[in-house]
Amino acid sequence: MAYFIGQRPTAGGELPRRTLFDGQNAYPRSAYRAFLNDALAAAADRTKHVVTHDHLFAVFELLVGSMPGTKAKLSKRLGHQGMQIIPHTKGGT
């Protein structure tokens, strides 16, 4: 987690970058911060942290760039990099 905390986007004077993900507006900077908040809360509570596609997209879009804009293509691209995406449920979804 230390790496991701060190790479978190700043809230400075830039307007949030907006892009499309799965047909909807996505705000990678705010989604990245939400990912960190969720991960740190899960670690503090010692519970399972399920990372959503929106959060995966935000993290990789900001750190790597040019990520595919759909859930299926994102999962396939990450699979090519050796990252297995496993469906999980959280709160029945």
Backbone torsions as a table, in degrees:
resi	resn	phi	psi	omega
1	MET	NA	-27.5	-178.1
2	ALA	-58.7	-38.4	178.9
3	TYR	-61.0	-48.9	-177.3
4	PHE	-66.4	-35.1	176.4
5	ILE	-65.3	-42.9	178.9
6	GLY	-64.9	-26.2	-178.1
7	GLN	-96.3	0.7	-175.2
8	ARG	-59.1	143.6	-179.3
9	PRO	-70.4	146.7	179.6
10	THR	-81.0	156.1	179.1
11	ALA	-95.7	17.1	-175.7
12	GLY	-57.4	-164.5	-170.2
13	GLY	-64.5	-7.0	-179.6
14	GLU	-73.0	144.5	171.5
15	LEU	-70.6	147.9	178.6
16	PRO	-62.8	135.3	177.5
17	ARG	-75.2	134.4	-179.0
18	ARG	-117.4	141.0	177.7
19	THR	-147.2	171.7	178.0
20	LEU	-98.1	136.1	172.5
21	PHE	-138.9	122.0	-179.8
22	ASP	55.5	38.7	175.5
23	GLY	80.7	5.5	-179.9
24	GLN	-128.0	156.8	176.2
25	ASN	-62.7	135.3	177.6
26	ALA	-125.4	141.3	178.2
27	TYR	-118.5	88.5	-172.9
28	PRO	-54.7	-38.3	-178.1
29	ARG	-64.2	-45.7	-179.7
30	SER	-72.3	-34.0	177.5
31	ALA	-67.4	-35.5	177.5
32	TYR	-63.6	-44.8	178.4
33	ARG	-64.7	-36.9	177.1
34	ALA	-65.2	-38.9	176.3
35	PHE	-58.9	-46.9	179.5
36	LEU	-62.9	-44.6	179.0
37	ASN	-59.9	-45.2	179.4
38	ASP	-63.9	-42.7	-178.4
39	ALA	-65.5	-43.7	-179.5
40	LEU	-68.4	-37.2	177.1
41	ALA	-65.5	-41.9	178.3
42	ALA	-64.4	-39.6	178.7
43	ALA	-65.5	-41.1	179.6
44	ALA	-66.6	-36.5	179.9
45	ASP	-86.4	-7.7	-176.2
46	ARG	57.2	45.4	177.2
47	THR	-116.5	166.8	179.5
48	LYS	-69.0	135.3	176.7
49	HIS	-107.2	113.2	177.0
50	VAL	-94.9	121.0	-179.1
51	VAL	-92.3	121.4	-179.0
52	THR	-77.0	162.1	176.2
53	HIS	-59.8	-37.9	179.0
54	ASP	-60.0	-41.3	179.4
55	HIS	-71.4	-40.6	176.3
56	LEU	-59.2	-45.5	179.3
57	PHE	-59.2	-46.4	-178.2
58	ALA	-61.1	-47.3	-178.3
59	VAL	-61.1	-50.8	-176.5
60	PHE	-73.6	-31.9	177.3
61	GLU	-64.4	-42.8	-179.2
62	LEU	-75.5	-35.7	-176.5
63	LEU	-87.9	-31.8	-176.1
64	VAL	-111.9	-47.4	-179.1
65	GLY	90.7	161.0	176.9
66	SER	53.5	45.4	178.3
67	MET	-85.4	149.8	179.1
68	PRO	-61.5	150.9	-173.2
69	GLY	-95.7	15.4	175.0
70	THR	-131.3	158.0	-179.3
71	LYS	-60.9	-45.2	-177.3
72	ALA	-63.7	-46.2	-179.1
73	LYS	-68.5	-35.9	176.6
74	LEU	-63.1	-46.2	178.8
75	SER	-60.4	-42.3	179.9
76	LYS	-65.3	-43.3	179.7
77	ARG	-62.7	-44.6	179.0
78	LEU	-66.6	-33.7	175.8
79	GLY	-61.7	-37.2	176.7
80	HIS	-64.8	-22.9	178.5
81	GLN	-94.1	8.0	176.7
82	GLY	87.6	12.6	-179.9
83	MET	-103.9	112.1	-177.8
84	GLN	-86.1	127.2	178.3
85	ILE	-96.6	119.2	-177.7
86	ILE	-114.3	122.5	178.9
87	PRO	-64.6	135.5	176.6
88	HIS	-133.9	162.3	173.9
89	THR	-114.6	150.2	176.6
90	LYS	-145.2	118.4	-178.1
91	GLY	65.1	29.5	178.0
92	GLY	83.5	2.0	178.2
93	THR	-120.9	NA	NA
